[in-house]
């Protein structure tokens, strides 16, 4: 295999939550049991020697390693590019801004003992630095040395049914909460109880944690609560340690090479789709959402069909999304702003860190060409992986350079359109999920605990005419079903 093929293989494994590295001349990996299928193990074995050589050379080229620095643990450190963008997105200074990057989950269980929930989540909060960090508007973040007790309210509607109206108000507030920058905490939990079940309410800002981290926290809570697995000590490797090491990559030849890849393309990168929008003054600080559940057997059929054509399974979904944008866009050649969960393999414990590892990548799409769906999807697949091979120079850096060269807005946001990093099986059931971002529109695909995948498209209320988001969603659903039935 060539280096390019090896990079594509490593990218594919990383996208599926399989972290690879070399140690003493041997290949090592870290992944969930679900990710390590017989097919994956066979592929690793078949490419073992080439992978060891490739990963060793890649590591030697960058010459960057994480230094675990507990001495300066509580010293300030800079925000990432995306954290800075999230922070700016809170401001009304920008069109369609004023929206916090926040997710709210309701996870249903048969029963929860509130004090036990409190004890476990306080232990988890003490363990992970970013759960007791403060984000400062001046562009830095800092881990607090002294961790206050996290308050977790209880709503027992079995004993107090008269509080149902107050609970609904609380639930609505928690689902649309905007935490105060510069203060702790920027996440919250609550327990509610009805005759049918108990629910864990979990609200958190993406400034603190990406989706991998959020699922990791929920899984650790469940292991402690149901399996009596104690939450011990502190995280060995911190988000601060990772970011300091990542910054050193900007001084490497590899970074300069990947920067050149994007600088050479900037002049010819297309603009954002020209979609019908209402004035920013009419946009609301709220989102409407529509969902499509893809059953497990249907998704597996699509995965197998995509594999036959050399595609990752989520790329056809992305291609359908591009078709939706093209249908309503004045320009048919445009950029989509892809959100990438980008944990670089700088340390064997990098997957254990809680933090926001989100990065962005600008994906060029041309729907003007007279091509069938399969040919266009193959082009998107190739362009996407070529871009990911050069992700050290991030999409935010590309957009900053575009801004310096012109005042155009070159990208449209697509929110995490790919498999979540490490699918996990939870004891609880996701009863409700709300996600708020400063992106004007977003789409994503994520795995349900046991019954397949769910596709979601969200649109900021008041951004476009009332019927357009529904028509977009309907067209997207039809496109996805058509792609599953026949990729041509």
Secondary structure by P-SEA (a helix, b strand, c coil): ccaaaaaaaaaaaaaacccccccccccccccccccccaaaaaaaaaaaaaaaaaaaaaaaaacbbbbbccccccbbbbbcaaaaaaaaaacccccccccccbbbbbbbcccccaaaaaaaaaaaaaacccccbbbbcccbbbbbccccbbbbbbbcccccccaaaaaaaaaaaaaacccccccccccccbbbbcccbbbbbbbbbcccccaaaaaaaaaaaaaaacccccccccccccaaaaaaaaaaccccaaaaaaaaaaaacccccccccccccccccccccbbbbbbbbbcaaaaaaaaaaaaaaccccaaaaaaaaaaaaaaccccccccccccccccccccccccccccccbbbbbbbbbccccccaaaaaaaaaaaaaaaaaaccccaaaaaaaaaaacccccbbbbcccccccbbbbbcccccbbbbbcccccccccccccccbbbbbbbbcccccccaaaaaaaaaaaaaaaaaaaccc
